[in-house]
Amino acid sequence: MIRNLDPKKPKDMTDNLGFGREKRRQLNMDVLEEKMTFRDAFREMLASVVAKGHSFEECKEILRQNIKLDPGFREFYAWCKANDIPVIIVSSGMTPIIRAVLTNLVGEESANEIEIISNDVDLKPDGTWGIHYRHPSSGFGHDKSQAILPYRMLENPPTLFFFGDGVSDMSAAKHADVLFVKEKEYGENDLAAYCDKLGIKHVLFKDFSNALPVVKDVVQGKRTVQEVLSIGHA
């Protein structure tokens, strides 16, 4: 089972429409250093976008037009579908934005086949908006482990592959069989830093063209979970 192929891109919206990269990076570091919860940091990021007068529909359309598909994802998804491997998006973003972006990237038919587990949007009468968290009492806002752990209790649990790229994925990092961590530019490898700090084994990957051979090998029994984690790179 493949989880968390996440097109939410909060950094793009915050950097370009909100209070900018410097403040966003500081909040991410505060989350990593446990000075602030991700729930509160992400809410503050989105509030900075609203404070500058950007409507939800405007933001949704900007992201829909500008987010690009990760290299190799079409082939990755096609292989998973052909082999009856469920692909699920487990996101800290908001469902309407994710659905719009996904439909634009892979087409309506494929987008409708992919389950999305995420937060929602709170649209207010005055035109402002905010995030409606799936788990508001959790410091993560959306505790992604709750989307994973039920599969652990099955009589024959599937192998769980999880793809993450930032502090929003910290809640899931410990619970996947194979955690793939996106290698990001400009030193923003926050999830990798978190995993290194806690000793969570993971596989660094650049894009889905690198990840697919690893997933294939595990599914086809050519390599074990332990073997791919010991290598650490896709």
VENSUL-V121796 format. One record per pair of residues at least 4 apart in sequence whose C-alpha atoms are under 6 Angstrom apart, sorted by the first residue. I is the first residue (numbers start at 1). J is the second residue. D is the distance in whole Angstrom. If there is no record, write none. Layout:
BEGIN
i:I j:J d:D
i:I j:J d:D
END
This chain:
BEGIN
i:1 j:85 d:5
i:1 j:86 d:5
i:1 j:160 d:5
i:2 j:87 d:5
i:2 j:161 d:5
i:3 j:87 d:6
i:3 j:88 d:5
i:3 j:89 d:6
i:3 j:162 d:5
i:4 j:89 d:4
i:4 j:90 d:4
i:4 j:162 d:6
i:4 j:163 d:5
i:5 j:89 d:5
i:6 j:89 d:6
i:6 j:91 d:6
i:8 j:93 d:5
i:8 j:98 d:6
i:11 j:15 d:6
i:13 j:17 d:5
i:14 j:18 d:4
i:14 j:20 d:6
i:14 j:45 d:6
i:15 j:20 d:4
i:15 j:21 d:5
i:17 j:49 d:5
i:18 j:48 d:5
i:18 j:49 d:4
i:19 j:48 d:6
i:21 j:25 d:6
i:27 j:41 d:6
i:30 j:35 d:5
i:30 j:36 d:5
i:31 j:35 d:6
i:31 j:36 d:5
i:31 j:37 d:6
i:31 j:38 d:6
i:37 j:139 d:5
i:38 j:42 d:6
i:38 j:140 d:5
i:39 j:139 d:5
i:39 j:140 d:5
i:39 j:141 d:5
i:50 j:54 d:5
i:60 j:97 d:5
i:63 j:67 d:6
i:64 j:101 d:4
i:71 j:207 d:6
i:72 j:208 d:5
i:72 j:209 d:4
i:73 j:77 d:6
i:73 j:208 d:5
i:76 j:212 d:6
i:80 j:85 d:5
i:81 j:85 d:6
i:88 j:114 d:6
i:88 j:115 d:5
i:89 j:116 d:5
i:90 j:117 d:5
i:90 j:118 d:6
i:91 j:118 d:5
i:92 j:118 d:6
i:92 j:142 d:6
i:93 j:119 d:6
i:94 j:118 d:6
i:94 j:119 d:5
i:94 j:120 d:5
i:95 j:99 d:6
i:95 j:118 d:6
i:95 j:120 d:6
i:98 j:102 d:6
i:102 j:111 d:6
i:103 j:107 d:5
i:103 j:108 d:5
i:103 j:111 d:5
i:119 j:132 d:6
i:119 j:133 d:5
i:119 j:134 d:5
i:120 j:132 d:5
i:121 j:130 d:6
i:121 j:131 d:5
i:121 j:132 d:5
i:122 j:129 d:5
i:122 j:130 d:5
i:122 j:131 d:6
i:122 j:132 d:5
i:123 j:129 d:5
i:124 j:128 d:5
i:124 j:129 d:6
i:133 j:141 d:5
i:134 j:142 d:5
i:135 j:141 d:5
i:135 j:142 d:5
i:136 j:141 d:5
i:143 j:171 d:6
i:144 j:171 d:6
i:144 j:172 d:5
i:145 j:149 d:6
i:145 j:171 d:6
i:145 j:172 d:5
i:151 j:157 d:6
i:152 j:157 d:6
i:160 j:176 d:5
i:160 j:177 d:5
i:161 j:176 d:6
i:161 j:178 d:5
i:161 j:179 d:6
i:162 j:176 d:6
i:162 j:179 d:5
i:162 j:180 d:6
i:163 j:180 d:5
i:164 j:169 d:6
i:164 j:181 d:5
i:165 j:181 d:6
i:165 j:182 d:5
i:166 j:190 d:5
i:166 j:191 d:5
i:167 j:191 d:6
i:179 j:202 d:5
i:180 j:202 d:6
i:180 j:203 d:5
i:180 j:204 d:6
i:181 j:203 d:6
i:181 j:204 d:5
i:182 j:204 d:6
i:182 j:205 d:5
i:182 j:206 d:6
i:183 j:205 d:6
i:183 j:206 d:5
i:184 j:188 d:6
i:184 j:189 d:6
i:195 j:199 d:6
i:195 j:200 d:5
i:202 j:229 d:6
i:202 j:232 d:6
i:203 j:229 d:6
i:203 j:232 d:4
i:203 j:233 d:5
i:204 j:233 d:5
i:205 j:234 d:5
i:208 j:212 d:6
i:210 j:234 d:5
i:211 j:234 d:6
i:216 j:220 d:6
i:217 j:221 d:6
i:217 j:222 d:5
i:217 j:223 d:5
i:218 j:223 d:5
i:218 j:224 d:6
END
